[in-house]
Amino acid sequence: MNSVDQQAQALPYDAIPYVTMPDDYQLHLGQLLAEAYTKHGPIFRSGFFDMPDIVYMVGPEANRFVMVSNRQKFSNFVGWGTIFSVVDMFGRGLLSMDGAEHDQQRKVMNPAFTVSYMDRYLPLMNRVIREQVASWAERPEVNVYEETRKLTFEVAAEALTSLKPGVEVDRFRELYMSLLEAPETITTQEEFMQHLKRTNYEIAQLLHPKIEERRHHPGDDVFSLLVNARDAAGNAMSEEQIIAHVNILLIAGHETSTSLSAWLLYLLTQHPDYTQRILREQEQILGQKADPGLEDIKRMKVLENALSEAERLYAPVPNGPRGVTEDFVFNGYHMPAGSFLFYSIIGSHMLPQIFKDPEKFDPDRFAAPREEHKKNPYALVGFGGGPRICIGINFAQVEIKAMASHILRNYNLELVPDQEIVQAYGVTGMPLHGIYMRVTRQ
């Protein structure tokens, strides 16, 4: 049946089942979406914050449809830009680009994110991890979410843009956190937009001399690749475009790693038997070595499976927003151009049809012979998938494995009792009240 016939026979948009969410849906989003999938199938409508009617597409086939086989029908610019105002906040970076423009800009950055390039970053990662984590043990307790946030930002800032540790990195982090979490004194949209304008102006003023420096003295980081890139006509990127890319790289380059790192450490405090398996693997691979090399990192399969399980249970981003640019039919329903949808990451991760006992911590689901994620391609999509898979996936996985390796081999982690630990989902996911631990040297 061709697409014209499909659209003629499809049920209209208003026939897509509507699911009413409870008031606290942000705290149970994955489970609620999985239940809706079981009841209604892979496409249904619901609300999200101030959007009373948005389509959710859930499950491996939905993910493949949006990210791979029909990706030309969807717009990241409309999705991220309209639904979540990412363009207003950070500029038009890679995340909110579409089509040929995205592909060309990504091609410029790709060399700095290959697996082999991680060899250049790993010594820096190991140094920052050692320095930052040492301070954790000097305090009675630490919020590991906030501490990993500082750590991962410093790694991203130094590795990707060669910002100097200390005052310079700290100031940039303050500015980026101000974009993500506007001051409570801001109460209107007009005030918020003025805040964004002032903050982005200061970021641009700080980055301008660094762009000029890279033009005359290129380095080997992704910042230099952006500054010195030329299109087919020999034109360089505008300063505005370079800054937008840097903004997204620094935000995405640490927010995902922050969330996954904190939840991984939390899960391992709750599952000491599995932590012992990781430590035995560490001893076999590293022996007396203080820091892992890239080949060591690649061999850490027991740790890698725990990281995949943290990604599945606590996806850093719950949904991938898209604007619909061409009419399409999915599962018998017609979606018109001009509408919006989420392909749901966290909903897909909690499907019992794909992952056995989905609410259970079970890293062995990713090991042979089970390999539940491989039996259902596009089931595990915490980093996206297809041609637009997160450009920083190698960077994040190497960094988190290096961090976990160092912490588990040198420190004891104990969860502070009587705290409420819960994941809340908005644009991203984060522990609502933090994750507090006591960290002591072994």
MARTOR-979132 format. One record per residue (C-alpha): chain; x, y, z. Coordinates in nm, 4 decimals, decimal comma, m for minus. Example, Ala and Ser with C-alpha at 12.3 -4.5 7.8 and 13.67 -1.06 7.14 Angstrom:
MARTOR-979132
+------+----------+----------+----------+
| unit |     east |    north |       up |
+------+----------+----------+----------+
|    A |   1,2300 |  m0,4500 |   0,7800 |
|    A |   1,3670 |  m0,1060 |   0,7140 |
+------+----------+----------+----------+
//
This chain:
MARTOR-979132
+------+----------+----------+----------+
| unit |     east |    north |       up |
+------+----------+----------+----------+
|    A |   0,0000 |   0,0000 |   0,0000 |
|    A |   0,1481 |   0,3369 |  m0,0971 |
|    A |   0,1538 |   0,6395 |   0,1309 |
|    A |  m0,1470 |   0,8015 |  m0,0399 |
|    A |  m0,3602 |   0,4919 |   0,0194 |
|    A |  m0,2326 |   0,4668 |   0,3774 |
|    A |  m0,3357 |   0,8243 |   0,4506 |
|    A |  m0,6760 |   0,7721 |   0,2899 |
|    A |  m0,7477 |   0,4740 |   0,5157 |
|    A |  m0,5859 |   0,6086 |   0,8324 |
|    A |  m0,7818 |   0,7275 |   1,1323 |
|    A |  m0,7649 |   1,1049 |   1,1929 |
|    A |  m0,5494 |   1,2763 |   1,4560 |
|    A |  m0,8445 |   1,3186 |   1,6930 |
|    A |  m0,8919 |   0,9392 |   1,6972 |
|    A |  m0,5474 |   0,8844 |   1,8520 |
|    A |  m0,6198 |   0,7650 |   2,2086 |
|    A |  m0,5830 |   1,0313 |   2,4770 |
|    A |  m0,4229 |   0,9373 |   2,8101 |
|    A |  m0,4894 |   1,1544 |   3,1157 |
|    A |  m0,1839 |   1,1674 |   3,3399 |
|    A |  m0,1957 |   1,2055 |   3,7201 |
|    A |  m0,0710 |   1,5291 |   3,8754 |
|    A |   0,2597 |   1,3704 |   3,9789 |
|    A |   0,3273 |   1,2169 |   3,6361 |
|    A |   0,6816 |   1,3597 |   3,6307 |
|    A |   0,7786 |   1,1190 |   3,9086 |
|    A |   0,6464 |   0,8070 |   3,7333 |
|    A |   0,6694 |   0,9008 |   3,3663 |
|    A |   0,8363 |   0,5851 |   3,2376 |
|    A |   0,5930 |   0,3489 |   3,4076 |
|    A |   0,2898 |   0,5567 |   3,2997 |
|    A |   0,3997 |   0,5637 |   2,9368 |
|    A |   0,4725 |   0,1898 |   2,9412 |
|    A |   0,1229 |   0,1245 |   3,0783 |
|    A |  m0,0288 |   0,3459 |   2,8067 |
|    A |   0,1711 |   0,1511 |   2,5428 |
|    A |   0,0329 |  m0,1782 |   2,6738 |
|    A |  m0,3237 |  m0,0437 |   2,6674 |
|    A |  m0,3243 |   0,1663 |   2,3504 |
|    A |  m0,0236 |   0,0632 |   2,1426 |
|    A |   0,2802 |   0,2645 |   2,0315 |
|    A |   0,1036 |   0,5944 |   1,9615 |
|    A |  m0,1221 |   0,7970 |   2,1900 |
|    A |  m0,1768 |   1,1535 |   2,3073 |
|    A |  m0,1342 |   1,3150 |   2,6467 |
|    A |  m0,0224 |   1,6371 |   2,8113 |
|    A |   0,3195 |   1,7664 |   2,9111 |
|    A |   0,3560 |   2,0748 |   3,1322 |
|    A |   0,1676 |   2,3558 |   2,9535 |
|    A |   0,1072 |   2,1500 |   2,6394 |
|    A |  m0,2321 |   1,9816 |   2,6867 |
|    A |  m0,2181 |   1,7709 |   2,3709 |
|    A |   0,1004 |   1,6157 |   2,2343 |
|    A |   0,1561 |   1,2792 |   2,0678 |
|    A |   0,3810 |   1,0189 |   2,2270 |
|    A |   0,5377 |   0,7494 |   2,0106 |
|    A |   0,6777 |   0,4660 |   2,2225 |
|    A |   0,8792 |   0,1513 |   2,1594 |
|    A |   1,1528 |   0,0258 |   1,9262 |
|    A |   0,9498 |   0,0521 |   1,6050 |
|    A |   0,8388 |   0,4051 |   1,6893 |
|    A |   1,1986 |   0,5035 |   1,7656 |
|    A |   1,3196 |   0,3568 |   1,4374 |
|    A |   1,0400 |   0,5336 |   1,2479 |
|    A |   1,1299 |   0,8755 |   1,3901 |
|    A |   1,5091 |   0,8489 |   1,4093 |
|    A |   1,5888 |   0,6436 |   1,0995 |
|    A |   1,3381 |   0,5308 |   0,8380 |
|    A |   1,1319 |   0,8519 |   0,8210 |
|    A |   1,3583 |   1,1061 |   0,9836 |
|    A |   1,3158 |   1,3505 |   0,6919 |
|    A |   0,9552 |   1,4034 |   0,8059 |
|    A |   1,0623 |   1,5524 |   1,1380 |
|    A |   1,2320 |   1,8717 |   1,2532 |
|    A |   1,4650 |   1,9017 |   1,5508 |
|    A |   1,4595 |   2,2781 |   1,5094 |
|    A |   1,0827 |   2,2910 |   1,5538 |
|    A |   1,0902 |   2,0241 |   1,8253 |
|    A |   1,3680 |   2,1531 |   2,0485 |
|    A |   1,3226 |   2,5157 |   1,9469 |
|    A |   0,9444 |   2,5414 |   1,9876 |
|    A |   0,8684 |   2,2942 |   2,2643 |
|    A |   1,1696 |   2,3568 |   2,4870 |
|    A |   1,3007 |   2,6980 |   2,3688 |
|    A |   1,6536 |   2,5601 |   2,3281 |
|    A |   1,7304 |   2,8070 |   2,0483 |
|    A |   1,6314 |   3,1024 |   2,2680 |
|    A |   1,8458 |   2,9679 |   2,5517 |
|    A |   2,1615 |   2,8514 |   2,3740 |
|    A |   2,1448 |   2,9546 |   2,0099 |
|    A |   2,1043 |   2,7364 |   1,7026 |
|    A |   2,3528 |   2,4583 |   1,7677 |
|    A |   2,3781 |   2,1027 |   1,6426 |
|    A |   2,0862 |   1,9805 |   1,8552 |
|    A |   1,8358 |   2,2078 |   1,6797 |
|    A |   1,9631 |   2,1782 |   1,3220 |
|    A |   1,7971 |   1,9782 |   1,0446 |
|    A |   1,8861 |   1,8102 |   0,7167 |
|    A |   2,1949 |   1,8985 |   0,5184 |
|    A |   2,2895 |   2,1825 |   0,7521 |
|    A |   2,3046 |   1,9425 |   1,0470 |
|    A |   2,4975 |   1,6813 |   0,8503 |
|    A |   2,7570 |   1,9321 |   0,7299 |
|    A |   2,8100 |   2,0865 |   1,0752 |
|    A |   2,8291 |   1,7449 |   1,2411 |
|    A |   3,0901 |   1,6344 |   0,9872 |
|    A |   3,3122 |   1,9217 |   1,1080 |
|    A |   3,2920 |   1,8025 |   1,4695 |
|    A |   3,3011 |   1,4255 |   1,4178 |
|    A |   3,6824 |   1,3865 |   1,4274 |
|    A |   3,6924 |   1,5139 |   1,7879 |
|    A |   3,4418 |   1,2518 |   1,9050 |
|    A |   3,5704 |   0,9282 |   1,7524 |
|    A |   3,6678 |   0,6427 |   1,9836 |
|    A |   4,0358 |   0,6800 |   1,8902 |
|    A |   4,0273 |   1,0518 |   1,9800 |
|    A |   3,9290 |   0,9605 |   2,3365 |
|    A |   4,2954 |   0,8710 |   2,3970 |
|    A |   4,3683 |   1,2459 |   2,3933 |
|    A |   4,0972 |   1,3233 |   2,6478 |
|    A |   4,1469 |   1,0377 |   2,8921 |
|    A |   4,4566 |   1,1740 |   3,0777 |
|    A |   4,2696 |   1,5011 |   3,1364 |
|    A |   3,9604 |   1,3097 |   3,2499 |
|    A |   4,1649 |   1,1024 |   3,4932 |
|    A |   4,3334 |   1,4131 |   3,6377 |
|    A |   4,0078 |   1,6050 |   3,6915 |
|    A |   3,8421 |   1,2967 |   3,8410 |
|    A |   4,1283 |   1,2485 |   4,0910 |
|    A |   4,1327 |   1,6163 |   4,1922 |
|    A |   3,7581 |   1,6593 |   4,2281 |
|    A |   3,6737 |   1,3313 |   4,4007 |
|    A |   3,9515 |   1,3784 |   4,6600 |
|    A |   3,7558 |   1,6718 |   4,8007 |
|    A |   3,4436 |   1,4580 |   4,8471 |
|    A |   3,6096 |   1,2547 |   5,1209 |
|    A |   3,7003 |   1,5705 |   5,3137 |
|    A |   3,3353 |   1,6517 |   5,3865 |
|    A |   3,0840 |   1,4747 |   5,6116 |
|    A |   2,8510 |   1,4143 |   5,3176 |
|    A |   2,8159 |   1,5260 |   4,9565 |
|    A |   2,5359 |   1,5568 |   4,7030 |
|    A |   2,6866 |   1,3372 |   4,4324 |
|    A |   2,4539 |   1,4852 |   4,1719 |
|    A |   2,5892 |   1,8355 |   4,2248 |
|    A |   2,9475 |   1,7123 |   4,2627 |
|    A |   2,9400 |   1,5101 |   3,9404 |
|    A |   2,7856 |   1,8146 |   3,7737 |
|    A |   3,0918 |   2,0230 |   3,8658 |
|    A |   3,3274 |   1,7446 |   3,7645 |
|    A |   3,1710 |   1,6714 |   3,4257 |
|    A |   3,1485 |   2,0412 |   3,3391 |
|    A |   3,5179 |   2,0904 |   3,4102 |
|    A |   3,6054 |   1,7875 |   3,1956 |
|    A |   3,3879 |   1,9101 |   2,9071 |
|    A |   3,5149 |   2,2680 |   2,9338 |
|    A |   3,8831 |   2,1729 |   2,9413 |
|    A |   3,8657 |   1,8893 |   2,6890 |
|    A |   3,6348 |   2,0400 |   2,4288 |
|    A |   3,7242 |   2,4093 |   2,4492 |
|    A |   4,0549 |   2,4223 |   2,6454 |
|    A |   3,9094 |   2,6569 |   2,9060 |
|    A |   4,1474 |   2,7025 |   3,1965 |
|    A |   4,0624 |   2,5254 |   3,5235 |
|    A |   3,9822 |   2,7464 |   3,8180 |
|    A |   3,8320 |   3,0924 |   3,7804 |
|    A |   3,7653 |   3,0665 |   3,4063 |
|    A |   3,5866 |   2,7288 |   3,4147 |
|    A |   3,3974 |   2,8307 |   3,7293 |
|    A |   3,2644 |   3,1489 |   3,5681 |
|    A |   3,1482 |   2,9682 |   3,2564 |
|    A |   2,9771 |   2,7048 |   3,4707 |
|    A |   2,7941 |   2,9755 |   3,6665 |
|    A |   2,6723 |   3,1320 |   3,3435 |
|    A |   2,5544 |   2,8038 |   3,1926 |
|    A |   2,3809 |   2,6996 |   3,5133 |
|    A |   2,2079 |   3,0384 |   3,5092 |
|    A |   2,0710 |   2,9557 |   3,1625 |
|    A |   1,9478 |   2,6162 |   3,2788 |
|    A |   1,8115 |   2,7316 |   3,6144 |
|    A |   1,6995 |   3,0920 |   3,6019 |
|    A |   1,7018 |   3,2851 |   3,9338 |
|    A |   1,3837 |   3,2577 |   4,1411 |
|    A |   1,3449 |   3,6357 |   4,1240 |
|    A |   1,2443 |   3,6016 |   3,7565 |
|    A |   0,8650 |   3,5718 |   3,7423 |
|    A |   0,7597 |   3,6753 |   3,3890 |
|    A |   0,8448 |   3,5635 |   3,0357 |
|    A |   0,9772 |   3,9110 |   2,9564 |
|    A |   1,2151 |   3,8969 |   3,2544 |
|    A |   1,3255 |   3,5490 |   3,1507 |
|    A |   1,4053 |   3,6604 |   2,7959 |
|    A |   1,6012 |   3,9584 |   2,9279 |
|    A |   1,7938 |   3,7230 |   3,1565 |
|    A |   1,8783 |   3,4979 |   2,8623 |
|    A |   1,9923 |   3,7981 |   2,6580 |
|    A |   2,2218 |   3,9299 |   2,9334 |
|    A |   2,3706 |   3,5902 |   3,0114 |
|    A |   2,4329 |   3,4996 |   2,6483 |
|    A |   2,5904 |   3,8396 |   2,5904 |
|    A |   2,8401 |   3,7767 |   2,8713 |
|    A |   2,9173 |   3,4278 |   2,7356 |
|    A |   2,9776 |   3,5791 |   2,3902 |
|    A |   3,2059 |   3,8462 |   2,5367 |
|    A |   3,4120 |   3,5798 |   2,7142 |
|    A |   3,4338 |   3,3549 |   2,4086 |
|    A |   3,5153 |   3,6278 |   2,1536 |
|    A |   3,8879 |   3,6586 |   2,2392 |
|    A |   3,9186 |   3,2798 |   2,2495 |
|    A |   3,7748 |   3,2537 |   1,8989 |
|    A |   4,0274 |   3,5086 |   1,7753 |
|    A |   4,3061 |   3,3186 |   1,9482 |
|    A |   4,2006 |   2,9922 |   1,7788 |
|    A |   4,1953 |   3,1599 |   1,4391 |
|    A |   4,5635 |   3,2450 |   1,4755 |
|    A |   4,6773 |   2,9519 |   1,6934 |
|    A |   4,4612 |   2,6448 |   1,6252 |
|    A |   4,4570 |   2,3653 |   1,8802 |
|    A |   4,3354 |   2,0071 |   1,8570 |
|    A |   4,0042 |   2,0491 |   2,0406 |
|    A |   3,6572 |   2,0693 |   1,8870 |
|    A |   3,6534 |   2,4470 |   1,9463 |
|    A |   3,9443 |   2,4836 |   1,7030 |
|    A |   3,7721 |   2,2591 |   1,4500 |
|    A |   3,4680 |   2,4880 |   1,4573 |
|    A |   3,6654 |   2,8112 |   1,4347 |
|    A |   3,8764 |   2,6946 |   1,1412 |
|    A |   3,6102 |   2,5008 |   0,9473 |
|    A |   3,5230 |   2,6165 |   0,5942 |
|    A |   3,2231 |   2,5298 |   0,3797 |
|    A |   3,2412 |   2,4349 |   0,0102 |
|    A |   3,2641 |   2,8024 |  m0,0837 |
|    A |   3,5482 |   2,8633 |   0,1606 |
|    A |   3,3393 |   3,0543 |   0,4128 |
|    A |   3,4012 |   3,0277 |   0,7868 |
|    A |   3,1263 |   2,9908 |   1,0446 |
|    A |   2,9964 |   3,3106 |   1,1968 |
|    A |   3,0977 |   3,3856 |   1,5540 |
|    A |   2,7316 |   3,3510 |   1,6551 |
|    A |   2,7208 |   3,0006 |   1,5073 |
|    A |   3,0448 |   2,8947 |   1,6755 |
|    A |   2,9166 |   3,0154 |   2,0127 |
|    A |   2,5850 |   2,8298 |   1,9670 |
|    A |   2,7758 |   2,5059 |   1,8991 |
|    A |   3,0008 |   2,5606 |   2,2018 |
|    A |   2,6955 |   2,6274 |   2,4185 |
|    A |   2,5271 |   2,3017 |   2,3199 |
|    A |   2,8501 |   2,1010 |   2,3460 |
|    A |   2,9176 |   2,2251 |   2,6990 |
|    A |   2,5589 |   2,1841 |   2,8175 |
|    A |   2,5022 |   1,8445 |   2,6524 |
|    A |   2,8625 |   1,7482 |   2,7239 |
|    A |   2,8067 |   1,7497 |   3,0970 |
|    A |   2,4328 |   1,7255 |   3,1719 |
|    A |   2,4012 |   1,3710 |   3,0331 |
|    A |   2,7191 |   1,2549 |   3,2061 |
|    A |   2,6117 |   1,4198 |   3,5325 |
|    A |   2,2806 |   1,2382 |   3,5483 |
|    A |   2,4148 |   0,8986 |   3,4460 |
|    A |   2,7155 |   0,9213 |   3,6797 |
|    A |   2,5064 |   1,0105 |   3,9830 |
|    A |   2,2449 |   0,7427 |   3,9202 |
|    A |   2,5088 |   0,4790 |   3,8460 |
|    A |   2,6789 |   0,5474 |   4,1800 |
|    A |   2,3426 |   0,5392 |   4,3556 |
|    A |   2,2475 |   0,2045 |   4,1990 |
|    A |   2,5803 |   0,0503 |   4,2942 |
|    A |   2,5355 |   0,1513 |   4,6594 |
|    A |   2,2068 |  m0,0388 |   4,6473 |
|    A |   2,3537 |  m0,3485 |   4,4839 |
|    A |   2,6815 |  m0,4344 |   4,6611 |
|    A |   2,7014 |  m0,7837 |   4,5087 |
|    A |   2,7166 |  m0,6370 |   4,1598 |
|    A |   2,9649 |  m0,3742 |   4,2791 |
|    A |   3,1944 |  m0,6569 |   4,3912 |
|    A |   3,1756 |  m0,8046 |   4,0418 |
|    A |   3,2842 |  m0,4693 |   3,9006 |
|    A |   3,5756 |  m0,4531 |   4,1448 |
|    A |   3,6919 |  m0,8021 |   4,0498 |
|    A |   3,6848 |  m0,6979 |   3,6853 |
|    A |   3,8806 |  m0,3817 |   3,7716 |
|    A |   4,1484 |  m0,5840 |   3,9455 |
|    A |   4,1779 |  m0,8240 |   3,6531 |
|    A |   4,2110 |  m0,5410 |   3,4013 |
|    A |   4,4145 |  m0,2822 |   3,5913 |
|    A |   4,6134 |  m0,4696 |   3,8534 |
|    A |   4,8197 |  m0,2013 |   4,0278 |
|    A |   4,7680 |   0,0707 |   3,7641 |
|    A |   4,6433 |   0,3973 |   3,9099 |
|    A |   4,4566 |   0,5161 |   3,6026 |
|    A |   4,2907 |   0,3240 |   3,3184 |
|    A |   4,3957 |   0,3670 |   2,9577 |
|    A |   4,1545 |   0,3594 |   2,6658 |
|    A |   4,2047 |  m0,0114 |   2,5980 |
|    A |   4,1377 |  m0,0799 |   2,9666 |
|    A |   3,8157 |   0,1209 |   2,9478 |
|    A |   3,7002 |  m0,0786 |   2,6454 |
|    A |   3,7452 |  m0,4064 |   2,8356 |
|    A |   3,5275 |  m0,3035 |   3,1332 |
|    A |   3,2172 |  m0,4966 |   3,0243 |
|    A |   3,0732 |  m0,5624 |   3,3715 |
|    A |   3,0903 |  m0,1892 |   3,4457 |
|    A |   2,9599 |  m0,1082 |   3,0975 |
|    A |   2,6500 |  m0,3224 |   3,1527 |
|    A |   2,5795 |  m0,1394 |   3,4808 |
|    A |   2,6111 |   0,1912 |   3,2951 |
|    A |   2,3656 |   0,0699 |   3,0295 |
|    A |   2,1230 |  m0,0271 |   3,3042 |
|    A |   2,1552 |   0,3184 |   3,4626 |
|    A |   2,0857 |   0,4669 |   3,1182 |
|    A |   1,7768 |   0,2473 |   3,0847 |
|    A |   1,6338 |   0,3100 |   3,4329 |
|    A |   1,7238 |   0,6789 |   3,4568 |
|    A |   1,7462 |   0,8138 |   3,1031 |
|    A |   1,8983 |   1,1654 |   3,1212 |
|    A |   1,6426 |   1,2938 |   2,8674 |
|    A |   1,2932 |   1,1418 |   2,8867 |
|    A |   1,1615 |   1,2322 |   2,5423 |
|    A |   1,2917 |   1,3432 |   2,2043 |
|    A |   1,0807 |   1,6354 |   2,0747 |
|    A |   1,0080 |   1,6671 |   1,7037 |
|    A |   0,8022 |   1,8921 |   1,4838 |
|    A |   0,6192 |   1,7133 |   1,2022 |
|    A |   0,7081 |   1,8611 |   0,8617 |
|    A |   0,5296 |   1,6051 |   0,6375 |
|    A |   0,2054 |   1,4143 |   0,6870 |
|    A |   0,2605 |   1,0512 |   0,7811 |
|    A |   0,0749 |   0,7422 |   0,8985 |
|    A |   0,1922 |   0,5346 |   1,1930 |
|    A |   0,0094 |   0,2349 |   1,3357 |
|    A |  m0,3046 |   0,3312 |   1,1433 |
|    A |  m0,3213 |   0,6933 |   1,2597 |
|    A |  m0,2666 |   1,0044 |   1,0499 |
|    A |  m0,0299 |   1,2713 |   1,1797 |
|    A |  m0,0535 |   1,6036 |   0,9954 |
|    A |   0,2321 |   1,8373 |   0,9198 |
|    A |   0,2501 |   2,1143 |   1,1775 |
|    A |   0,1870 |   1,8889 |   1,4764 |
|    A |   0,4325 |   1,7953 |   1,7513 |
|    A |   0,5400 |   1,4664 |   1,9029 |
|    A |   0,7755 |   1,3004 |   2,1469 |
|    A |   0,9492 |   0,9755 |   2,0715 |
|    A |   0,9647 |   0,8551 |   2,4281 |
|    A |   1,3006 |   0,7342 |   2,5529 |
|    A |   1,1976 |   0,6569 |   2,9094 |
|    A |   0,8714 |   0,4963 |   2,7955 |
|    A |   1,0604 |   0,2639 |   2,5612 |
|    A |   1,3044 |   0,1709 |   2,8377 |
|    A |   1,0281 |   0,0554 |   3,0712 |
|    A |   0,8404 |  m0,1800 |   2,8365 |
|    A |   0,8033 |  m0,5307 |   2,9861 |
|    A |   0,7522 |  m0,6565 |   2,6307 |
|    A |   1,1181 |  m0,5691 |   2,5655 |
|    A |   1,2951 |  m0,5665 |   2,9017 |
|    A |   1,2127 |  m0,8429 |   3,1495 |
|    A |   1,1095 |  m0,6990 |   3,4882 |
|    A |   1,1816 |  m0,3445 |   3,3656 |
|    A |   1,1777 |  m0,1815 |   3,7095 |
|    A |   1,4458 |  m0,4197 |   3,8379 |
|    A |   1,8198 |  m0,3388 |   3,8340 |
|    A |   1,9558 |  m0,6192 |   3,6161 |
|    A |   2,2705 |  m0,5280 |   3,4193 |
|    A |   2,3045 |  m0,8851 |   3,2959 |
|    A |   2,0161 |  m0,8182 |   3,0593 |
|    A |   2,2804 |  m0,6521 |   2,8386 |
|    A |   2,5252 |  m0,9443 |   2,8550 |
|    A |   2,5332 |  m1,2563 |   2,6386 |
|    A |   2,3288 |  m1,4625 |   2,5902 |
|    A |   2,0327 |  m1,2390 |   2,6892 |
|    A |   2,1283 |  m0,9093 |   2,5195 |
|    A |   1,7714 |  m0,7831 |   2,5336 |
|    A |   1,8658 |  m0,4551 |   2,3663 |
|    A |   2,0128 |  m0,6309 |   2,0615 |
|    A |   1,7054 |  m0,8464 |   2,0103 |
|    A |   1,5070 |  m0,5249 |   1,9751 |
|    A |   1,7136 |  m0,2577 |   1,7966 |
|    A |   1,6260 |   0,0975 |   1,9028 |
|    A |   1,4948 |  m0,0276 |   2,2390 |
|    A |   1,7780 |   0,1370 |   2,4360 |
|    A |   1,7958 |   0,4959 |   2,3144 |
|    A |   1,9290 |   0,7041 |   2,6023 |
|    A |   2,1776 |   0,8579 |   2,3557 |
|    A |   1,9343 |   0,8576 |   2,0649 |
|    A |   2,0012 |   0,6458 |   1,7595 |
|    A |   2,0519 |   0,6381 |   1,3849 |
|    A |   2,2380 |   0,9135 |   1,1973 |
|    A |   2,1659 |   1,1629 |   1,4754 |
|    A |   2,2858 |   0,9521 |   1,7668 |
|    A |   2,4417 |   1,1769 |   2,0311 |
|    A |   2,7761 |   1,2962 |   1,8930 |
|    A |   2,9247 |   1,2787 |   2,2431 |
|    A |   2,8297 |   0,9179 |   2,3243 |
|    A |   3,1922 |   0,7962 |   2,3197 |
|    A |   3,3049 |   1,0926 |   2,5296 |
|    A |   3,0339 |   1,0355 |   2,7913 |
|    A |   3,0829 |   0,6598 |   2,8191 |
|    A |   3,4616 |   0,6831 |   2,8525 |
|    A |   3,4330 |   0,9625 |   3,1100 |
|    A |   3,1716 |   0,7836 |   3,3241 |
|    A |   3,3579 |   0,4522 |   3,3179 |
|    A |   3,6825 |   0,6273 |   3,4137 |
|    A |   3,5033 |   0,8076 |   3,6977 |
|    A |   3,3334 |   0,4946 |   3,8312 |
|    A |   3,6573 |   0,2979 |   3,8048 |
|    A |   3,8489 |   0,5520 |   4,0119 |
|    A |   3,5783 |   0,5996 |   4,2746 |
|    A |   3,5032 |   0,2314 |   4,3306 |
|    A |   3,8722 |   0,1354 |   4,3564 |
|    A |   3,9646 |   0,4134 |   4,5997 |
|    A |   3,6578 |   0,5114 |   4,8007 |
|    A |   3,3670 |   0,3643 |   4,9936 |
|    A |   3,0233 |   0,5081 |   4,9220 |
|    A |   2,7403 |   0,5026 |   5,1742 |
|    A |   2,3992 |   0,6485 |   5,1092 |
|    A |   2,2916 |   0,8968 |   5,3765 |
|    A |   1,9862 |   0,7404 |   5,5455 |
|    A |   1,6339 |   0,8848 |   5,5622 |
|    A |   1,6472 |   1,0859 |   5,2411 |
|    A |   1,3886 |   1,0817 |   4,9631 |
|    A |   1,5520 |   0,9890 |   4,6344 |
|    A |   1,3303 |   1,0245 |   4,3310 |
|    A |   1,3822 |   1,1048 |   3,9651 |
|    A |   1,1736 |   1,3936 |   3,8287 |
|    A |   1,1369 |   1,4432 |   3,4555 |
|    A |   1,1049 |   1,7732 |   3,2750 |
|    A |   1,3188 |   1,8620 |   2,9736 |
|    A |   1,5828 |   1,6428 |   3,1371 |
|    A |   1,5718 |   1,4075 |   3,4332 |
|    A |   1,7315 |   1,4792 |   3,7682 |
|    A |   1,7087 |   1,3613 |   4,1282 |
|    A |   1,4482 |   1,5943 |   4,2743 |
|    A |   1,6174 |   1,6324 |   4,6140 |
|    A |   1,9720 |   1,5299 |   4,5218 |
|    A |   2,1562 |   1,2098 |   4,6163 |
|    A |   2,3557 |   1,2488 |   4,9380 |
|    A |   2,6396 |   1,0107 |   5,0233 |
|    A |   2,9200 |   0,9710 |   5,2727 |
|    A |   3,2463 |   0,9173 |   5,0890 |
|    A |   3,5474 |   0,7706 |   5,2707 |
|    A |   3,8877 |   0,6604 |   5,1477 |
|    A |   3,9577 |   0,2888 |   5,1418 |
+------+----------+----------+----------+
//
